[in-house]
Amino acid sequence: MTTVILLRHGRSTANVSGVLAGRSTGVGLDDHGRAQATSLVDRLAALPLAAVVRSPLQRCEETVAPLLEARGMTAVVDDELSEVDYGDWTGKTLGELGKEDLWKVVQAHPSAAVFPGGEGLAHMQHRSVAAVRKHAAQIAEEHGPKALWVVCSHGDVIKSVIADALGLHLDSFQRISVDPCSLSVISYTPTRPFVVRVNDTGGDLSSLVPKPDEEKPDEGAEGAAEEGSEAVVGGSTGVN
C-alpha cells in the first residue's frame, strides 16, 4: 500500500540555538540546513516520487523547496503533520525545560505527557499516524501499491510514526533517533507495515526503486503465499 520516505526537515536556526521552536513562525533553515535541502535533489534523483506531503511550517517548506523545483512538483500541505504543539514550552531553551518535572515524563513516559497550553504526545501520535495512513491509501489508489512518496515533517512526529510501524508503545519512541534531513522509510501493506530504514543520512537509495511485478507462484504449490502476502517461499518472511 505504498512506501513513504519520512524526511525530517534540515537543520534549523532553532536546532543550533537549543530552543524548542515548536510551531513558532519565522524559524527557517540555517546555512547547513539549506545545503542539506539542496543535496536532497541528487540524493533522491533516481527515485520516482509520486507525491510530496509536508508540514505547514517554514523549515519543512524550505527543506523540500529545491526538490520540488527540480521535479516540477507541488507539495500537499497537511496540518496534521505539523510539529507538536508544545504550548507554554514553545520558545524556551532545552536547558531550562530540562529542569521541569514534566521533562522526566516526556523522556520516560511520553504517552502521559501533555504540554501546558498545548497537546499531549499521545494525541500527536494519533493525528500523525492517521495522516500518514490516509495519504498512503490515497496515493495507492491514484498511483498504485508500489508508489513511492515523501513526507517532510518533524523529529517527534516521525519518531512516533516509526514507533507505530514497529509495533512499539509510544513510551519507547524516545529510543529512536531522527536527525535533521535524515530519511526513514516505511512500506505499508494490507497486512502490516515494514520499517525499511531509520535515520539514514547518506546511504544508497537505489534499493527503494519499485521493482517489476514478479510471476505469481502456482496456486497449488505447497507453502505458496496468498496473493498480497509479504512472505517469500523458501526465504525471508519479510520485505527484502
Backbone torsions as a table, in degrees:
resi	resn	phi	psi	omega
1	MET	NA	41.3	178.1
2	THR	86.8	158.3	177.5
3	THR	-119.0	127.7	-178.4
4	VAL	-109.0	135.2	172.2
5	ILE	-98.1	113.1	178.7
6	LEU	-88.8	109.8	-175.9
7	LEU	-105.9	117.3	172.0
8	ARG	-78.3	144.5	178.9
9	HIS	-57.5	158.3	178.1
10	GLY	-68.2	172.8	-176.5
11	ARG	-60.7	129.6	-177.0
12	SER	-105.1	169.8	176.7
13	THR	-62.7	-32.3	178.5
14	ALA	-71.5	-35.6	177.1
15	ASN	-58.7	-38.9	-177.6
16	VAL	-73.7	-37.7	-175.4
17	SER	-85.5	-8.2	179.0
18	GLY	74.4	28.5	179.7
19	VAL	-103.0	141.4	175.9
20	LEU	-81.9	96.6	-172.3
21	ALA	-70.4	-37.6	-177.4
22	GLY	56.1	-129.0	-179.3
23	ARG	-101.2	21.5	177.8
24	SER	-58.3	142.9	176.2
25	THR	-82.7	159.3	175.2
26	GLY	78.3	11.9	178.0
27	VAL	-97.6	105.0	-178.7
28	GLY	-112.8	-171.6	179.3
29	LEU	-79.2	148.9	171.2
30	ASP	-87.4	-175.4	-176.5
31	ASP	-59.2	-42.0	179.4
32	HIS	-65.6	-39.8	178.6
33	GLY	-63.9	-38.5	177.5
34	ARG	-66.6	-36.3	176.1
35	ALA	-66.0	-39.2	176.4
36	GLN	-60.9	-42.8	-179.5
37	ALA	-63.4	-41.5	179.2
38	THR	-64.3	-37.6	-178.0
39	SER	-67.2	-20.2	179.2
40	LEU	-63.8	-28.6	-178.8
41	VAL	-58.2	-49.6	179.2
42	ASP	-74.2	-37.2	-176.0
43	ARG	-64.2	-35.3	-178.0
44	LEU	-100.1	7.7	-172.1
45	ALA	-56.6	-36.1	-175.6
46	ALA	-82.1	-6.4	-173.3
47	LEU	-95.8	128.6	178.1
48	PRO	-81.1	93.8	-174.8
49	LEU	-84.6	127.5	179.7
50	ALA	-83.8	-28.9	-176.1
51	ALA	-164.0	158.6	171.6
52	VAL	-128.6	126.4	178.3
53	VAL	-119.5	139.2	-177.6
54	ARG	-141.7	160.3	169.1
55	SER	-65.7	153.6	180.0
56	PRO	-75.3	-7.6	-173.6
57	LEU	-76.2	151.6	-172.2
58	GLN	-56.1	-41.6	-175.7
59	ARG	-66.3	-28.1	175.0
60	CYS	-77.9	-39.5	176.8
61	GLU	-57.9	-45.0	-179.1
62	GLU	-69.5	-30.4	-179.2
63	THR	-67.4	-41.7	-176.6
64	VAL	-91.2	-8.2	-175.8
65	ALA	-56.4	-48.1	179.3
66	PRO	-63.0	-38.0	179.4
67	LEU	-64.7	-45.1	-179.8
68	LEU	-63.7	-41.3	179.6
69	GLU	-63.6	-42.5	-179.3
70	ALA	-66.2	-32.7	-176.8
71	ARG	-93.3	-11.9	-174.7
72	GLY	67.3	34.9	-177.3
73	MET	-110.6	163.4	174.0
74	THR	-122.2	135.8	-178.9
75	ALA	-82.5	148.8	169.3
76	VAL	-88.3	127.9	-179.7
77	VAL	-99.2	125.2	-177.2
78	ASP	-127.0	114.6	179.7
79	ASP	-61.1	-25.8	-178.6
80	GLU	-70.2	-11.2	178.3
81	LEU	-104.7	15.5	179.2
82	SER	-73.1	169.5	178.0
83	GLU	-62.0	161.0	174.4
84	VAL	-57.3	139.3	172.3
85	ASP	-82.2	98.7	-176.2
86	TYR	-82.0	-0.4	175.5
87	GLY	56.9	-125.8	-176.1
88	ASP	-67.3	-15.5	178.5
89	TRP	-79.0	-16.9	-176.0
90	THR	-58.9	131.0	176.7
91	GLY	87.9	-5.4	179.3
92	LYS	-88.8	158.4	-179.7
93	THR	-79.8	152.3	178.1
94	LEU	-64.8	-28.7	178.7
95	GLY	-63.0	-44.6	179.7
96	GLU	-76.3	-31.8	178.5
97	LEU	-69.3	-29.9	179.3
98	GLY	-62.8	-15.9	178.8
99	LYS	-89.2	-8.3	-179.7
100	GLU	-78.0	145.0	176.9
101	ASP	-60.8	-34.5	-178.7
102	LEU	-64.0	-25.7	-179.5
103	TRP	-59.6	-39.7	178.8
104	LYS	-65.2	-35.8	177.4
105	VAL	-66.5	-43.2	179.4
106	VAL	-58.3	-38.0	-177.2
107	GLN	-81.3	-40.0	-172.1
108	ALA	-101.1	-26.5	-175.7
109	HIS	-145.0	58.3	-171.8
110	PRO	-59.6	-25.0	179.9
111	SER	-64.4	-18.9	179.7
112	ALA	-98.4	-2.9	-174.3
113	ALA	-82.8	124.1	173.6
114	VAL	-126.7	122.7	-175.8
115	PHE	-78.7	134.4	-178.1
116	PRO	-59.2	122.4	-177.6
117	GLY	77.9	4.8	-177.7
118	GLY	-129.7	-145.6	-177.8
119	GLU	-113.8	168.0	175.0
120	GLY	-89.6	153.7	178.2
121	LEU	-65.7	-30.9	177.2
122	ALA	-64.4	-40.3	177.1
123	HIS	-65.7	-40.8	177.7
124	MET	-58.4	-44.8	179.8
125	GLN	-64.1	-41.6	-178.7
126	HIS	-59.6	-48.8	-177.4
127	ARG	-68.8	-37.0	-177.2
128	SER	-68.9	-48.0	179.2
129	VAL	-63.4	-41.8	179.0
130	ALA	-61.7	-40.4	-179.6
131	ALA	-66.2	-45.5	180.0
132	VAL	-62.4	-44.0	-179.0
133	ARG	-68.4	-34.0	176.9
134	LYS	-63.3	-48.2	179.6
135	HIS	-65.5	-37.8	178.6
136	ALA	-59.0	-43.6	179.9
137	ALA	-66.6	-42.2	-179.6
138	GLN	-66.1	-43.3	-179.2
139	ILE	-68.1	-37.2	176.4
140	ALA	-62.1	-39.8	-180.0
141	GLU	-67.1	-37.0	-176.3
142	GLU	-85.4	-34.2	-171.4
143	HIS	-121.9	-2.6	179.4
144	GLY	98.6	162.8	-173.9
145	PRO	-70.8	-11.7	179.6
146	LYS	-99.4	8.2	-177.6
147	ALA	-60.5	143.8	179.8
148	LEU	-116.4	130.7	-175.8
149	TRP	-146.9	168.9	-173.1
150	VAL	-121.6	138.5	167.2
151	VAL	-117.9	123.4	175.4
152	CYS	-105.0	115.9	-175.4
153	SER	-145.0	-148.5	-169.0
154	HIS	-120.8	163.2	-172.5
155	GLY	-54.9	-54.9	-177.5
156	ASP	-66.1	-35.8	178.0
157	VAL	-62.2	-50.0	-177.8
158	ILE	-65.0	-41.6	177.8
159	LYS	-60.0	-38.8	-179.2
160	SER	-69.3	-35.1	178.0
161	VAL	-69.7	-40.6	177.3
162	ILE	-63.3	-44.4	179.5
163	ALA	-58.3	-42.8	178.0
164	ASP	-61.4	-43.9	-179.1
165	ALA	-65.5	-30.9	178.8
166	LEU	-82.4	-6.8	-177.1
167	GLY	75.5	24.0	-179.8
168	LEU	-92.5	145.6	171.4
169	HIS	-66.0	149.3	179.6
170	LEU	-56.6	-27.9	179.9
171	ASP	-64.1	-12.6	178.0
172	SER	-100.2	0.4	-171.1
173	PHE	-71.4	-18.6	177.6
174	GLN	-72.2	-9.0	176.8
175	ARG	-79.9	-8.3	-177.3
176	ILE	-97.4	133.3	177.3
177	SER	-103.8	134.1	177.0
178	VAL	-136.7	100.9	-176.4
179	ASP	-81.5	160.3	176.2
180	PRO	-54.9	133.1	179.3
181	CYS	64.1	17.6	174.7
182	SER	-80.7	159.5	178.5
183	LEU	-115.5	131.7	170.8
184	SER	-124.4	140.5	-170.5
185	VAL	-125.3	131.2	178.1
186	ILE	-129.5	129.6	172.7
187	SER	-100.5	121.0	178.0
188	TYR	-96.0	128.3	178.8
189	THR	-121.5	171.6	179.9
190	PRO	-62.5	-21.9	-176.1
191	THR	-104.3	-36.3	-177.3
192	ARG	-168.2	159.2	174.4
193	PRO	-87.1	154.1	174.9
194	PHE	-121.0	126.2	176.7
195	VAL	-86.5	113.6	-172.7
196	VAL	-92.8	-39.1	178.5
197	ARG	-147.3	154.3	175.6
198	VAL	-138.8	129.7	172.9
199	ASN	56.1	43.0	179.2
200	ASP	-82.3	120.8	-178.0
201	THR	-114.1	6.3	179.8
202	GLY	-176.0	9.9	-177.7
203	GLY	-75.2	162.0	176.0
204	ASP	-68.3	129.4	-175.7
205	LEU	-102.8	6.3	-174.4
206	SER	-61.0	-27.1	-179.0
207	SER	-68.7	-13.4	-179.9
208	LEU	-82.5	-13.3	179.1
209	VAL	-62.5	126.2	-178.6
210	PRO	-57.2	137.2	-179.1
211	LYS	-95.2	153.9	178.3
212	PRO	-60.4	155.0	177.6
213	ASP	-61.5	136.3	176.4
214	GLU	-94.3	159.2	178.4
215	GLU	-64.8	140.0	179.3
216	LYS	-75.9	144.9	177.2
217	PRO	-68.8	158.2	176.5
218	ASP	-56.8	135.4	-176.0
219	GLU	-59.7	-28.6	-177.1
220	GLY	-92.4	-0.8	-176.9
221	ALA	-66.5	136.1	-179.4
222	GLU	-64.1	129.1	178.0
223	GLY	79.2	4.1	-179.6
224	ALA	-64.9	142.3	-178.6
225	ALA	-76.4	147.1	174.2
226	GLU	-68.5	156.3	178.8
227	GLU	-58.8	129.8	-179.5
228	GLY	90.4	-5.3	-180.0
229	SER	-77.5	153.3	179.2
230	GLU	-90.3	-10.1	-175.0
231	ALA	-66.7	145.9	177.3
232	VAL	-115.5	119.6	-176.6
233	VAL	-63.7	126.5	176.4
234	GLY	77.1	8.5	-177.7
235	GLY	-144.9	-146.4	-178.5
236	SER	-67.1	149.1	176.0
237	THR	-96.2	11.0	177.1
238	GLY	-115.0	-169.2	178.1
239	VAL	-88.1	126.5	179.5
240	ASN	-70.8	NA	NA
